[in-house]
Amino acid sequence: MRRHKAKYALILIGVALLIVLAYVDFESRIFLNELKRKAYVLIKDKIGLEGKIGDVEGGIFREIILKDVVLYHSPLPESAAYQVKGAPFFSSLAITLDYKLWDIALKRFDKLSKITFISPKVYFTNSVTKFSVPKVIEPAWKELKVLIRDGSFSSGLDAPLISELNGSFKLNESGIESQNLSAKVLGQSFIGRGRIGFPIVGSAVRLEGAIRGKGYVLRTQVNGVLGKIFMRGSFSALERLNLNFAGNVATTKGVVALKNFSFGRNFILNGLLQPAKRGFALNISPRNIGHSVSALGEVSKVGTTGNFSMFPYFTLNINATHLKLFGFDLSSNYNINGKFNYSKDNRLNSIVGELTTSGSIINYSPIRELKGNYEIADNKIKLNAVNYDEVALANGIVAFLPPNEIDLYIKFKGVQLGGLTDLILDKGMVSGLVYGDIHIYGNLTTEVKMDGQLEFKDGNISSIKYNSAKVNLRSDGPIIEFVNSKVYAEGAVLDLEGKIDIKEIGTPRTLRYVRLKSDPRTVVLAGVDLMKGMEGEDIAFGKNVGEQFRVNFRAYASDDSREKAPKSDEMELEYKLGGPKSIKLKMRENEDFFGVEHKVRF
């Protein structure tokens, strides 16, 4: 009997529990629908935006989940009459509240301790949206944990500015803090941590982070009060470059100002950043002006402006004024247009665009301008049809990261040699037209090689005028050598020999190892008297120079079978005194012989 009563009691308890659960489920549906309705009102009244929630889930033992949440920009004024919503401002695949219906039934409103955003996205568009930030932190919530999974900030175009945003935040009445934040910034890896106090206006700020790309690292620390902070950090690249920077940064009405911002040991940076307009203007000048002033009093400066408002398309303008580089004084405007190309998973694949120059001056002399295309991909810069005003053309690749290869072809199509050499030599020292090809290849970090086959036309080398020249260049490192090179001057063939040290280009020592020599294997008969001795042991050359001078050279054959010692070669300078009289000055090679001969013919 007792067993039957116990059995009935269990059945009654089970039925009662089912009724309670059914009631709770019914009430929860009503509550969740009401929660969804009130959420719309809250978004509209407290934030000032229109919103949409796809679905709301939750239960006694399950967290409340808001699915497919979207907030919209305010509609544009011209379309407000017929457009209910503007463009999306914020969306999240799901928002999970660590809150259960049981907590609501027991009025445990302080139970909410964690909010998780799944794939939240913030969209920056040209829409002007005004909204207020409500006081999220209620007194009952002493501390709230916010988790972000796979968040992003998008410009509304092809690629997001920030993607793969992950991290946890501690939120309380005093501020927001994170110790483990990671993301992709324009496809580059970022990790950081920091804290911003409440209220945000005038709050204390402490942030630090690092952006790592292929071959470079940018580290930054920020301290101060929001709106006026001190920033320091470092930028390292190519396994060699390491620049430190530090300075004050002020923010006013959405404009970030950098004033006397030290950049490296020798430079000061000033400028403005306009995040809302996606543009910037920066000027870099030497820290010690006294060391950068030329003889005419010019100060070196590099100004850079950029426009990313049509991202992924962009424009850059670099204005170099009296930039001292490799011994040259350079002034020019560099105009760079391009586009960031991203893959479907928002990875940066390449940057492609066009490069042009204008107003280029080197050492106070105008030069021709550059125009061509470039592509940056796979750690390489590819140059395509880079023209030097249609007289020189460059194609090839340069890799500043391992394997650090360079493979560059330059074709000369009639460029003025003086236009190139006047930059490193006295003006007029070398002239002529240049045709031919140069191939530069190798490893930038170990050894760069060069092969060149050039032809010069109608010019001069120092005081020697030439009709043509065949020049072969070879280098295996920093030394460029002349190999089997000939200069064809009027009435003579000369050998061009020697070498050039690349490190000395632009200095007075550039050509100190270069020589022009007569070719002993070549005889030019034009205007030269050729005489052979009776016994065949000597050959004499003679040439009249003007009406009164004559130069003679006598060479003696060297033969080991002869018993007599070979005679030394002689050079004579003959001066005709008029009539049958003349006087000769003789010198012998390898002998201390100096003779004067006075001749009178009868």
C-alpha positions in Angstrom: 0.0 0.0 0.0 2.8 2.4 0.9 4.6 1.5 -2.3 1.5 2.5 -4.3 1.2 5.8 -2.4 4.9 6.6 -3.1 4.4 5.8 -6.7 1.3 8.1 -7.0 3.2 10.9 -5.2 6.1 10.7 -7.7 3.6 10.8 -10.6 1.9 13.8 -9.1 5.2 15.6 -8.5 6.2 14.9 -12.1 2.9 16.1 -13.5 3.2 19.3 -11.3 6.8 19.8 -12.5 5.7 19.5 -16.1 2.9 21.9 -15.6 5.4 24.4 -14.0 7.8 23.9 -16.8 5.1 24.4 -19.4 3.9 27.5 -17.6 7.5 28.8 -17.4 8.0 28.0 -21.0 4.8 29.8 -21.9 5.7 32.8 -19.8 9.3 32.7 -21.1 7.9 33.0 -24.6 5.8 36.0 -23.6 8.8 37.4 -21.7 11.2 37.0 -24.6 8.8 38.5 -27.1 8.3 41.4 -24.6 12.1 41.6 -24.2 12.5 41.9 -28.0 9.8 44.6 -28.2 11.3 46.6 -25.3 14.8 46.2 -26.9 13.6 48.1 -29.9 12.2 50.9 -27.7 15.5 50.9 -25.7 17.6 51.2 -28.9 15.4 54.0 -30.2 15.0 56.0 -27.0 18.4 55.6 -25.4 20.7 55.4 -28.4 18.6 57.2 -31.1 19.0 54.5 -33.8 16.6 52.1 -35.5 17.3 48.4 -34.8 16.3 44.9 -35.7 16.6 41.6 -33.8 16.1 38.4 -35.7 15.2 36.1 -32.8 15.5 35.8 -29.0 16.3 32.5 -27.3 16.6 31.7 -23.6 15.4 29.4 -20.9 15.5 28.6 -17.2 18.9 27.0 -17.5 20.0 28.6 -20.8 21.5 32.0 -21.5 19.5 34.6 -23.3 20.7 34.9 -26.9 19.8 37.8 -29.3 20.3 36.7 -32.9 21.0 38.7 -36.0 21.1 42.1 -34.3 21.4 45.1 -36.6 21.5 48.9 -35.8 21.0 51.3 -38.6 22.4 54.8 -39.4 19.8 57.5 -39.5 18.3 57.9 -43.0 19.6 60.6 -45.2 17.5 63.8 -45.0 16.5 63.7 -48.7 15.3 60.1 -48.3 13.9 60.2 -44.8 10.3 60.6 -46.1 10.2 57.2 -47.6 13.2 55.4 -46.1 12.6 53.9 -42.7 16.2 52.8 -42.0 19.5 54.0 -43.2 22.6 51.9 -44.0 23.8 49.4 -41.3 25.9 50.9 -38.5 26.4 47.8 -36.3 25.6 44.1 -36.7 26.2 41.0 -34.7 25.5 37.4 -35.6 24.6 36.8 -32.0 24.8 38.6 -28.6 24.8 36.2 -25.6 23.8 37.5 -22.2 24.9 35.5 -19.2 21.4 35.8 -17.8 18.7 33.1 -17.3 15.0 33.4 -17.0 15.3 31.9 -13.5 17.4 34.9 -12.5 14.6 37.2 -13.7 12.0 35.2 -11.8 14.0 35.5 -8.6 14.7 39.2 -9.4 18.4 38.7 -9.3 19.1 41.7 -11.6 22.8 41.8 -10.5 23.4 38.4 -11.9 24.4 39.7 -15.4 28.2 39.3 -15.4 29.1 38.6 -19.0 28.1 39.6 -22.5 29.5 37.9 -25.6 29.4 39.4 -29.1 29.7 36.9 -32.0 31.0 38.4 -35.2 30.2 42.0 -34.4 30.7 44.5 -37.2 30.9 48.3 -37.2 30.4 50.0 -40.5 32.0 53.4 -41.3 30.2 55.0 -44.2 29.7 58.6 -45.4 26.5 58.7 -43.5 26.4 61.3 -40.7 24.8 59.5 -37.7 24.3 61.2 -34.3 23.6 59.0 -31.4 24.1 59.0 -27.7 25.9 56.4 -25.6 23.6 55.4 -22.7 25.0 54.7 -19.2 25.5 51.0 -19.7 26.9 50.3 -16.3 24.1 50.1 -13.7 25.0 50.5 -10.0 24.1 46.8 -9.4 26.7 45.7 -12.0 29.9 46.0 -10.1 31.9 44.5 -13.0 30.9 43.2 -16.4 33.0 41.0 -18.7 32.6 41.6 -22.4 33.9 39.1 -24.9 34.3 39.8 -28.6 34.7 37.0 -31.1 35.7 37.7 -34.7 34.8 41.3 -34.8 35.5 43.8 -37.6 35.4 47.5 -38.5 34.6 48.0 -42.1 34.8 51.1 -44.4 31.8 49.8 -46.3 34.0 48.9 -49.3 35.8 45.6 -50.2 38.1 45.1 -47.3 37.6 45.8 -43.6 40.0 48.2 -41.8 40.1 45.9 -38.8 39.2 42.2 -38.9 39.5 39.1 -36.8 39.1 41.2 -33.6 39.2 39.0 -30.5 39.5 39.9 -26.9 38.0 40.2 -23.5 37.2 43.4 -21.7 36.4 44.3 -18.1 33.8 47.0 -17.8 32.9 48.8 -14.6 32.0 52.3 -13.4 35.6 53.5 -13.6 36.4 52.4 -17.1 37.1 49.7 -19.6 40.2 47.5 -19.7 41.6 44.7 -21.8 44.7 42.5 -21.3 44.5 40.3 -24.4 43.3 42.0 -27.6 44.2 40.7 -31.1 43.2 41.7 -34.6 44.2 42.2 -38.2 44.7 45.9 -39.1 44.6 46.2 -42.9 45.6 42.6 -43.0 48.5 43.0 -40.6 48.6 41.2 -37.2 48.0 43.4 -34.1 48.2 42.5 -30.4 47.6 44.9 -27.5 46.2 45.8 -24.1 45.2 48.9 -22.3 42.6 50.9 -20.3 40.4 53.9 -20.9 38.6 55.5 -18.0 35.1 56.8 -17.6 33.7 59.3 -18.4 35.5 59.1 -21.7 36.0 62.9 -22.2 39.1 63.8 -20.3 39.7 60.3 -19.1 43.0 58.6 -18.3 44.4 56.5 -21.1 47.0 53.7 -21.0 47.4 51.6 -24.1 50.2 49.5 -25.7 50.3 47.3 -28.7 52.3 46.0 -31.7 51.5 45.5 -35.4 53.5 42.8 -37.1 53.7 42.5 -40.8 56.0 40.7 -43.2 59.4 42.0 -42.4 58.5 44.8 -40.0 57.2 45.4 -36.4 55.6 48.6 -35.1 55.4 48.9 -31.3 53.5 51.7 -29.5 52.8 52.9 -25.9 50.3 55.6 -25.1 49.8 57.4 -21.8 48.0 60.5 -20.7 44.6 62.0 -20.9 42.3 61.3 -23.8 42.7 64.3 -26.2 46.3 65.0 -25.1 48.6 62.0 -24.8 52.2 61.1 -25.0 53.2 58.3 -27.4 56.5 56.4 -27.8 57.4 53.4 -29.8 59.7 51.9 -32.4 59.6 50.7 -36.0 61.9 48.0 -37.2 62.1 46.6 -40.7 64.3 44.7 -43.1 66.3 43.2 -40.2 68.4 46.4 -40.2 66.2 49.5 -39.9 65.3 50.4 -36.3 63.7 53.8 -35.7 62.4 55.1 -32.3 59.7 57.7 -32.1 58.2 59.8 -29.3 56.1 62.9 -28.9 52.8 64.5 -27.8 49.6 63.9 -29.7 46.6 66.2 -29.4 43.1 65.5 -30.6 40.6 68.2 -31.4 37.3 67.8 -33.2 38.3 64.6 -34.8 41.7 65.8 -36.0 44.9 64.3 -34.6 47.9 66.7 -34.4 51.5 65.7 -34.1 53.8 68.5 -33.1 57.6 68.2 -32.9 57.3 64.4 -32.9 60.8 63.0 -32.8 61.4 60.3 -35.4 64.7 58.5 -35.2 67.8 60.4 -34.0 67.8 63.1 -36.7 64.3 63.9 -37.7 61.2 65.8 -36.4 57.7 65.0 -37.6 54.8 67.5 -37.7 51.4 66.9 -39.2 47.7 66.2 -39.0 45.7 63.0 -39.2 42.0 63.1 -40.2 40.5 59.6 -39.5 37.0 60.7 -40.4 38.1 61.8 -43.9 40.8 59.1 -44.1 43.5 61.5 -44.9 46.8 62.9 -43.5 49.5 65.5 -44.0 52.9 65.0 -42.5 56.2 66.9 -42.7 59.6 65.5 -41.8 62.6 67.8 -41.3 66.0 67.4 -39.7 66.2 67.8 -35.9 69.3 70.0 -36.1 68.5 72.6 -38.8 72.1 73.8 -38.8 73.4 70.5 -40.3 70.8 70.5 -43.1 71.4 74.0 -44.5 73.2 74.1 -47.9 75.4 76.9 -49.2 72.3 78.8 -50.3 70.4 78.4 -47.1 67.8 75.7 -48.1 66.5 73.4 -45.4 65.8 69.8 -46.1 62.1 68.7 -45.7 59.9 65.9 -46.8 56.2 66.5 -46.9 53.7 63.7 -47.3 49.9 63.8 -47.8 47.6 60.9 -48.2 44.0 60.3 -49.1 42.3 57.0 -48.3 38.7 58.2 -48.5 38.0 55.8 -51.4 39.7 52.8 -49.7 40.9 50.4 -51.0 41.9 53.0 -53.5 44.4 55.6 -52.3 46.7 58.5 -53.3 50.0 59.6 -51.8 52.0 62.7 -52.6 55.5 63.0 -51.3 57.2 66.4 -51.7 61.0 66.3 -51.2 62.7 69.7 -50.8 66.5 69.8 -50.8 66.7 66.3 -49.6 70.3 65.3 -49.0 70.7 61.8 -50.3 73.9 59.9 -51.4 75.7 63.2 -51.8 72.9 64.8 -54.0 70.6 67.7 -53.3 67.2 66.4 -54.5 63.9 68.2 -54.9 60.9 66.4 -56.5 57.2 65.6 -56.2 56.3 61.9 -56.1 52.7 61.0 -56.9 51.6 57.5 -56.0 48.2 56.1 -56.9 47.2 52.6 -56.0 44.8 50.0 -54.7 44.9 47.4 -51.9 43.8 44.0 -53.2 42.3 41.5 -50.7 41.4 37.9 -50.9 38.0 36.5 -49.9 39.2 35.9 -46.4 40.4 39.5 -46.1 44.1 38.8 -46.5 46.1 41.5 -48.2 47.3 40.0 -51.6 48.9 42.9 -53.3 49.1 46.7 -53.8 49.1 47.9 -57.4 49.3 51.3 -58.9 51.2 54.0 -60.8 54.2 56.2 -59.9 54.9 59.6 -61.4 57.3 62.4 -60.6 57.2 66.2 -61.4 59.3 69.2 -60.8 62.4 67.1 -60.3 65.7 68.9 -59.7 69.1 67.3 -58.7 71.9 69.6 -57.6 70.0 72.6 -58.8 69.6 71.2 -62.4 66.3 70.0 -63.8 66.1 66.4 -64.8 63.7 64.3 -66.7 60.6 62.7 -65.0 59.7 59.2 -64.1 56.4 57.4 -64.9 55.6 53.7 -64.5 53.6 51.0 -62.8 54.3 49.0 -59.7 53.0 46.0 -57.8 53.8 45.0 -54.2 53.1 41.3 -53.6 54.8 38.3 -52.0 57.3 40.5 -50.3 58.5 41.9 -53.6 58.2 45.2 -55.4 57.7 44.7 -59.2 58.5 47.6 -61.5 56.7 47.5 -64.8 57.6 49.9 -67.7 59.1 52.6 -65.5 60.0 55.3 -68.1 62.7 58.0 -67.7 61.0 60.4 -70.1 61.0 57.7 -72.9 64.8 57.5 -73.1 65.3 54.9 -70.4 63.1 52.0 -69.4 63.2 49.8 -66.2 61.6 46.5 -65.5 62.2 44.0 -62.7 61.7 43.0 -59.1 63.2 44.0 -55.8 62.7 42.0 -52.6 63.5 43.6 -49.3 62.8 40.4 -47.4 64.4 37.0 -47.7 65.5 35.9 -50.2 66.3 39.6 -50.7 66.6 39.2 -54.5 67.0 41.9 -57.1 66.5 41.3 -60.8 66.3 44.6 -62.6 66.7 45.3 -66.4 67.4 48.9 -67.6 67.3 49.8 -71.3 68.8 53.0 -72.5 67.3 54.4 -75.7 69.3 57.5 -76.4 69.6 59.2 -73.0 72.1 62.1 -72.7 75.1 60.8 -70.9 75.8 64.2 -69.6 72.4 64.3 -68.0 73.5 61.3 -65.9 77.1 62.0 -65.2 76.8 65.7 -64.6 75.3 64.7 -61.2 78.5 63.0 -60.1 81.2 64.7 -62.2 82.2 68.2 -63.3 79.7 69.5 -65.8 80.8 68.7 -69.3 83.4 66.1 -68.3 81.5 63.3 -70.2 78.9 63.7 -72.9 77.2 61.7 -75.7 74.1 59.6 -76.3 73.8 56.2 -74.5 72.2 53.1 -76.0 72.2 49.5 -74.6 71.2 47.4 -71.6 72.1 46.9 -68.0 71.1 43.9 -65.9 71.4 44.2 -62.1 70.8 41.0 -60.1 71.8 39.0 -57.0 71.1 39.3 -53.3 70.7 42.7 -51.6 72.1 41.5 -48.3 75.1 39.6 -49.7 76.2 40.5 -53.2 74.7 42.4 -56.1 76.0 41.8 -59.6 75.8 43.7 -62.8 76.3 43.1 -66.5 76.1 45.9 -69.0 76.6 46.4 -72.7 76.4 50.1 -73.7 77.2 52.1 -76.8 78.1 55.8 -76.7 77.6 58.1 -79.7 79.2 61.5 -80.5 80.5 62.9 -77.3 83.6 63.5 -75.3 85.5 62.0 -72.4 87.4 64.9 -70.8 89.2 66.6 -73.6 89.0 63.6 -76.0 86.2 63.7 -78.5 84.9 60.4 -79.8 82.6 59.2 -82.5 81.5 56.0 -80.7 82.4 53.8 -77.8 81.7 50.2 -76.9 81.5 49.8 -73.1 81.1 46.5 -71.3 80.5 46.7 -67.5 80.8 44.0 -64.9 80.5 44.0 -61.2 80.5 41.4 -58.5 79.9 43.5 -55.5 80.5 47.3 -55.0 83.2 47.5 -57.7 82.1 48.2 -61.4 84.8 47.2 -63.9 85.3 48.1 -67.5 85.9 45.0 -69.6 87.1 45.0 -73.3 85.8 48.5 -73.8 86.9 50.6 -76.7 86.6 54.3 -77.5 86.8 55.2 -81.2 88.1 58.8 -81.5 89.1 60.6 -84.7 92.3 58.9 -85.9 92.7 56.7 -82.8 91.3 53.7 -81.0 91.6 53.9 -77.2 91.1 51.3 -74.5 88.8 52.2 -71.6 90.1 50.5 -68.5 89.7 50.6 -64.8 87.0 50.5 -62.2 84.5 52.6 -60.2 83.7 52.1 -56.5 80.0 52.5 -56.0 80.7 53.9 -52.5 82.6 56.8 -54.1 79.9 57.8 -56.7 79.0 61.4 -56.2 82.5 62.3 -54.8 85.6 63.8 -56.6 87.1 60.3 -56.4 84.5 58.7 -58.7 86.8 58.2 -61.7 90.1 58.0 -60.0 90.7 54.4 -61.2 89.5 54.9 -64.8 92.1 55.3 -67.6 92.0 55.8 -71.3 95.0 54.1 -73.1 96.1 53.7 -76.7 95.7 50.1 -77.9 99.2 48.7 -78.7 97.6 46.1 -81.0 95.9 48.7 -83.2 97.6 50.8 -85.9 95.7 53.8 -87.3 97.3 54.9 -90.6 95.4 58.1 -91.2 97.9 60.9 -91.2 100.7 58.7 -89.7 104.0 57.9 -91.5 105.0 54.2 -90.9 108.7 53.3 -91.4 110.4 49.9 -91.1 114.1 49.5 -90.3 116.5 47.9 -92.8 117.1 44.8 -90.7 113.5 44.6 -89.6 114.4 45.1 -86.0 112.5 48.4 -85.5 109.3 50.1 -86.6 108.9 53.9 -86.5 105.7 55.9 -86.4 105.6 59.6 -87.2 102.9 62.3 -87.3 103.1 66.0 -88.0 101.4 68.2 -85.5 100.8 71.6 -87.1 103.5 73.0 -89.4 106.5 73.1 -87.0 106.1 70.1 -84.7 106.4 66.4 -85.4 106.2 63.5 -83.0 108.1 60.2 -83.7 108.0 56.9 -81.9 110.5 54.1 -82.6 109.9 50.6 -81.2 112.5 47.8 -81.3 111.7 44.1 -81.5 112.6 41.9 -78.6 114.2 38.6 -79.7 115.9 36.2 -77.3 117.9 34.6 -80.1 119.9 37.8 -80.6 123.2 38.1 -78.9 122.9 41.9 -78.5 120.7 43.3 -75.8 117.5 44.8 -77.2 117.4 48.6 -77.6 115.0 50.7 -75.6 112.0 52.3 -77.4 112.4 56.0 -78.2 110.1 58.9 -78.4 111.1 62.1 -80.3 109.7 65.6 -80.4 111.0 67.5 -83.4 110.7 71.2 -83.8 111.4 72.7 -87.2 113.4 75.9 -87.0 112.8 76.8 -90.6 114.6 75.8 -93.8 116.9 72.8 -93.3 117.3 73.3 -89.6 115.5 71.4 -86.8 116.0 70.4 -83.2 114.9 67.1 -81.6 114.2 66.1 -78.0 114.8 62.4 -77.4 113.7 60.2 -74.5 114.2 56.4 -74.1 112.0 54.1 -72.1 113.5 52.5 -69.0 116.7 54.5 -69.3 118.0 57.7 -67.8 118.6 59.0 -71.3 117.7 62.5 -72.4 119.2 63.9 -75.6 119.0 67.0 -77.7 119.9 66.8 -81.4 120.5 69.9 -83.6 120.3 69.0 -87.3 121.2 71.0 -90.3 120.6 69.5 -93.8 123.0 70.4 -96.7 
